[in-house]
Amino acid sequence: MGGRAQAVRDDSRPAPSAKGPGSSARRPEWHEKRVETTRSSRPDRLASFASSWKASGMVGRPRRNSDTSARSTLEGTPRRALDFLCGVASSAEIFGLLATAGYSKKVHEEGLRLLVGVAGCLETTVTEPRTSRTHEGAMRVLREWYRTVFRRLRVAAMRLFPEEARGLFANLDLSKSVDEALAARIFLERLDALGARSGLRTLFAERGFGRDEAARVGDAVDRTAPPRVAREARTRAGAKPDASKRDESRQARLEALRAWYVDWSETARTLLVRRDHAIRLGLARRKPRAQRETP
């Protein structure tokens, strides 16, 4: 048997050395090749894992805003409370279990009253638009003026009156905090501060930006004022002064219903043992059929 086993052994791999771990004998060639292959393939595996991780969408996914999440939870409370109330009303056994923790007909009616209070807050007003037609028309005028006249004036002023032009046109490039209306307002205020005898005023008049044109741009700037826009939007949308109070009232009713629901839903979770009872109250979901049939 010993000679047969020796014949079956693969001669391509030399027998391990009889020397101990401390020996300086060189490792077999096949072993070095396997180690080198493993090391060289490791970066490829890492790159493949990184690409699949990015493709899954987990990398760079924006975090959900906590305020938005809390608002969504609050707005979903009426539906959950309705499922809870209907489930309790449809099962005497569930009602009896909850009754051991103080749930009574009076508590049930309180939940119904809070739910009806939230459902009774109707939003009858149209949402106010961000901008009015007057504001939009004025912004179109200012965009066109900034794109054409403003650019021509800046180029000419920087060539002929560089010292004064630097202060007049400083920080008037468009950005997230500076739009055409704000840039035009600042430009006109700085231009008025220069005085009528300024060489820039004469230059601008020669280039087509005299008193009449300045007055036209100034009127467009005035028509973009926020108070006027808000007043026109409220008039057109038919909004009433007590809209904010109505929103606060609905918020308070939602919070009261949420407090009631959290109280009794947590109580039910500690008392109900059967899953079908929890499903009836909306505290659990039915398993998909594929999972139920899996042994």
Secondary structure, 3 states (H helix, E strand, C coil): CHHHHHHHCCCCCCCCCCCCCCCCCCCCHHHHHHHHHHHHHHHHHHHHHHHHHHHCCCCCCCCCCHHHHHHHHHHCHHHHHHHHHHHHHCCHHHHHHHHCCCCCHHHHHHHHHHHHHHHCCCCCCCCCCCCCHHHHHHHHHHHHHHHHHHHHHHHHHHHHCHHHHHHHCCCCCCCCCCCHHHHHHHHHHHHHHHCCCCHHHHHHHHCCCCHHHHHHHHHHHHCCCHHHHHHHHHHHHCCCCCHHHHHHHHHHHHHHHHHHHHHHHHHHHHHCCCHHHHHHCCCCCCCCHHHHHCC
